[in-house]
Amino acid sequence: MSGLHADALAVLARWNAPDPRQAALRQEYVDHLRRRPDGLSRSCRPDHLTASTLVVSADGRSVLLTLHAKAGRWFQVGGHVEDGDATLAGAALREASEESGIAGLDLDAVPVHLDAHEVPFCGGEGARHLDVRFLAVAPEGARHAVSEESTDVRWWPVDALPSDEPSLRELVDLGLDRLGGHRARLDA
């Protein structure tokens, strides 16, 4: 994972956080990777980086969320990096494609949000995911599927999310802001 580790460290070191709280998380992630050459491996305890993706519909009106089988809650798609992943963005895209069943996702390779959270079902009490969250747009008419890690996968209107989890709402808001800026540049 040395190439992946170097990529993740470089991506996070140059990432422009949207606010001071995200900047503090960015620094925590960078410090973690500088201390831990195994910082992306699920065997790294208590913390390890993960990669997830907010999948937005082609029209920008809906987001695809998965009802996580172990957590029993709605999340963006994503998970652990693997030895074969060359980049952090590549890991996020692989996870998004696997968990959504959608081919041809258009991934923005710049993270949109960070979130550190405890994951008791991933190695016991105190285990934390240092999640790096990306944004992807699904192709027009994309059809999704339920993976073995989920009990459901569903499109949700951006203004009617199934959870009032602040981290999810922040991710959606930042993703839509990024998407709006991207679309404005494309339309110009």
N, C-alpha and C positions, 0 to 999 in steps of 0.2 A: 504493500500500500504506500510505499515511499513517494511515488509520483503523485498519487491521489492526495496524500498528506500535504505535499508541497503545493499542489493546486488549491486545496481547501484553505491553506494558510495564506496564500497569495490573494485569493478571492476575498477572504474576510478582511485581510489587512488593508485592502484598497477600497472596501465597500463604504459608501457614504450613507451612514445611518440617518433615518428620517427625523429622529428626535434623541434627546439625551438618554432616555431609558434604553433605546435600541443601541446607542453608542456604547453604553456600559455593557450590554450583552455581547456586542461585537468584541470588546476588549477581553471579556471573560473567555470567549471562544478562542481568540487568538492566543491568550495566555495558556489556555488548556492545551492547544496544539503545540505550542513551544515547549511545554513541559512533558508532553506525552506523545512520543512517536506512534503509539498505538491508539491515539485519541479518536480515531474514526471507527475502530473495531468494537463490535458489540461486546467483546470480552473485556474492554477497558471499563473499569469500575472506579467510582460509582457513576461517572459521566462518560458519555461518548456522543459524537456528532451523528445526526441523522439528516436525511434530505427528503423534503416533501414538496408537493406542488399543488397550488391552487389552480384547478382547471376551470376556465371560464368558457362559456358558450361563445360561438362565433359572433353572436349579436351583442355580447356583453351583458345580457340580462339575467343570466343564471350561472350558478357555480355547481360543479359536480362534487358531491360529498359522499363519503363512505361511512356506513355504520360499522365501526370497528368491532369485530367479533369478541375480542378479549376485554376491551374497555366498555363496550355497550354504549358508545357515544359517537356522534357524528363528527368527522374530521375531514380535512383535505387528505388526498392520497399521499402516501410516502412511506418511508421506513429506513431500514439499515442500509448502509453502503456495503458493497461486496468487493472481494479481492479483484474481480475482473473490471470494476469501474475505473475508468481513467481520470474522470473529473467529477467534482461534486455536482455540477449541473447534469452531467451524464447519468449519475446515480439517481438524481431526482427525476429525470426523464424516464429512465428504465422503470423505476418504481411506479411512476404515474401511468405508464403504458400497461404495466402488468396489472395494477390494481383497478384500473378503469376499463381495461379492454379496448381502449381507443388507440388506433394507429394514427400516425400523422400529426401528433400534437406539436404545436409551434411554441417551443420553450424559450423564454427570455433567460439567458444565462447569467444574469445579474440577480442576486438574491433580492427579494422584496421585503422580507420580514424575518426576524429571529424570535424563537421562543424556547425557553428552558423550562422543563416540567418534569415532575416525578413520574416514574412509570413502574409501579410496584410489580406488574406482571412481566417485567423485563429484567430479571435478575434479582428480585427481592426488594425489600424496603430500602429506600434511599437512592435507588437507581434513577438517574436522570438522563433524559434525552436533551441534547443541545441541538435543537432542530433548526436547520437552515431551510427557509421556505422560498420557493421559486414560483413563477407565474407561467402558465401555458394557456394558449387558446386552442380550443378544439376545432377541428374542421367543421364546416357547415354540414348539418345532418348527421353528426357523429352519433354512433350507437355505442352504448356502454354495456359492460357485463359485470357480474359480481364475481370477485376473486375468492379464493379459499380463506383469505384473511378478513373477509367482510360478511355480514349477514344481509346487507343491502347496499346498493349504490344508486344515487338518485340526483337529478337536477333540482336545485332549489333556487327560487327567485332571490336575487341579491338583497331585496328588502324584506324577505320572509325566511330567514335562516331557521333551521330546526333547533338551534341552541343559542342561548344568550351569553355563551362563553365570550368574554371580552377579547381574548386572543384571536378567536376565529373572526369576530367582527372587525378587529383591527387589520387582520390579514386581508379580508375581503375589501375593506376600504382602501388600503394601500395598493392592492392589486388593481382595483378599478381606477385609482388615480394614475398608476403606471400605464395601464391600458389606454386610458383617455389621452395621456400625453403621447403615447406611441401612435395612436390613431390620428391625432392632430398632426403629427409630423408626416405621417403617410399621406394625409389628405392635402397637405400644403404643396 
